[in-house]
Amino acid sequence: MNEEFRRTRRRRIAETVQVVDTMTETVIGHLGNLSETGMMLIANTPLVDDALYQLRFNLRDAPQHTSPIEVGAHLLWQDRASVPGQTWTGFRFIAMPEDGMQHLRQWLDLPGGSYE
């Protein structure tokens, strides 16, 4: 039996949260789920395996926060989605400002979230 092990909880994204590549200012997809250590992105543009990215997204339902979160992230894996032109991608966060981490933790702790 192959059981997946995760050190941190993940929260599914209830609304569409677009993710921007800050180097090109292009929307590259939207969040599928999110944790303190990484995210699953449903990409709508080709991405490079094992590459580093600077990304930005905005968790609008986070209390007292309106500014976006910016992260440095490493693309760990990609898998073709069932929708043509989309790819499921897994990112590990490698850098995030402390205020962004606090924002993310508050959002993860909100009641009513759907956890995986």
Buried (B, 14 or more C-beta within 10 A) or exposed (E): EEEEEEEEEBBEBEEEBEBBBBEEEEBBBBBBBBBBBBBBBBBBEEBEEEEEBBBBBBBEBBEEBEEBBBBBBBBEEBEEBEEEEBBBBBBBBEEBEEEBBEBBEBBBEEEEBEEE
